[in-house]
Every structure is written in structure tokens, then in C-alpha cells.
Amino acid sequence: MSDSEHVLDWLQDWYAAQCNDDWEHEWGVKIATLDNPGWSVTIDLEETDLEDRECPRQNVNRGTHDWVWVWTAEKVFHAACGPGNLTEALTLFRSWATANSS
């Protein structure tokens, strides 16, 4: 299985694990489109095991429609990417979220 396979299943499981009858009313995961074109992803980290972790900004620019940027700010994981890079952006979140986890 490649690193990007089943990343949506993993994200669904991560989201479900945060839901505690409280968290999901205040925070969540948002995926939207950009007019570049591309995708925007925000994942709230408040009241999760990841809230105090930082993801330094990473900008990967391969072409006009082939790019991905990720970073954390104010307890939110952010990703912006080209129209074909959503899986890559979510895979970067998974890699960051699971790094050094027990």
C-alpha cells in the first residue's frame, strides 16, 4: 500500500476519534475549493493531542497547478494545494500527525 492510499479513511478515523459530544460542535475539518484553482484544508487541533505541536511551513511548488503548502497556526493545521494535490496535502497531515506518536 502506498503512503497516499486510504488517507481519507485515516482522516475519517482521526476525526471520529476527536468527536466526544463536545469537540465536534466547536471544531472540525474543512475542505473547500480555491479559485486558483485548488483546495484549502483547515483542521482544528484545539483540544486534540496535536494542539501543542507545530508544523513548520512547507511550500512545494512544482508548477502552476502542481503545488502544496502546509503549516500550523493558532492550533489549526492548514493546507493549500493545486487541484490534483488534495491527497498529497492530506497525506502530509497524516505524516505530521502520526510522527513521533506512540
C-alpha positions in Angstrom: 0.0 0.0 0.0 1.4 3.4 -0.9 1.6 6.2 1.6 -1.3 8.0 0.0 -3.7 5.0 -0.1 -6.5 5.2 2.3 -5.6 8.6 3.6 -9.3 9.6 3.5 -10.2 6.5 5.6 -7.4 7.6 8.1 -8.7 11.2 8.2 -12.3 9.9 8.9 -11.0 7.7 11.7 -8.9 10.6 13.1 -12.0 12.9 13.0 -14.2 10.3 14.7 -11.6 9.8 17.4 -11.8 13.6 18.3 -15.6 13.6 18.5 -16.6 13.5 22.1 -20.0 15.2 22.1 -18.3 18.5 22.6 -15.3 18.9 20.2 -17.3 18.5 17.0 -19.7 21.3 18.0 -16.8 23.8 18.2 -14.1 22.5 15.8 -13.7 20.2 12.9 -12.2 19.6 9.4 -13.0 21.8 6.5 -12.1 21.1 2.8 -13.0 23.8 0.3 -12.0 24.9 -3.2 -9.8 27.8 -4.2 -10.2 29.9 -7.3 -6.5 29.4 -8.3 -7.8 26.6 -8.9 -7.0 24.3 -5.9 -8.0 23.2 -2.5 -8.0 24.6 1.0 -7.9 22.4 4.1 -8.2 23.5 7.7 -8.1 21.0 10.6 -8.8 22.3 14.0 -6.3 20.9 16.6 -7.8 22.6 19.7 -8.4 20.0 22.4 -6.7 17.2 20.5 -3.3 15.5 21.2 -1.9 17.7 18.4 -2.8 21.1 19.7 0.7 22.0 21.0 2.6 20.6 18.0 3.9 22.9 15.3 4.2 22.1 11.6 6.7 24.5 10.1 5.6 26.0 6.8 6.4 23.8 3.8 5.9 25.1 0.3 6.3 22.7 -2.5 5.9 24.4 -5.9 6.3 22.2 -8.9 4.0 24.0 -11.4 1.0 26.3 -11.8 -1.4 23.5 -10.9 1.0 21.2 -9.0 1.8 22.6 -5.6 1.1 22.1 -1.9 1.7 24.3 1.1 1.2 23.1 4.7 1.7 24.8 8.1 0.1 25.2 11.6 -1.0 28.5 13.1 -3.1 29.1 16.2 -3.8 25.4 16.8 -5.0 24.9 13.2 -3.3 22.7 10.6 -3.6 24.5 7.2 -3.1 23.1 3.7 -3.5 24.8 0.4 -2.8 22.9 -2.8 -3.3 22.6 -6.5 -6.4 20.9 -8.0 -4.7 17.5 -8.2 -2.8 17.7 -4.9 -5.5 17.1 -2.3 -4.4 13.6 -1.5 -0.9 14.8 -1.1 -2.0 17.5 1.3 -4.0 15.1 3.4 -1.1 12.6 3.4 1.2 15.4 4.7 -1.2 16.0 7.5 -1.3 12.3 8.3 2.5 12.0 8.3 2.8 15.0 10.5 0.1 13.9 12.9 1.5 10.4 13.3 5.2 11.4 13.5 6.6 10.5 17.0 3.2 9.2 18.1 3.1 6.3 20.5 
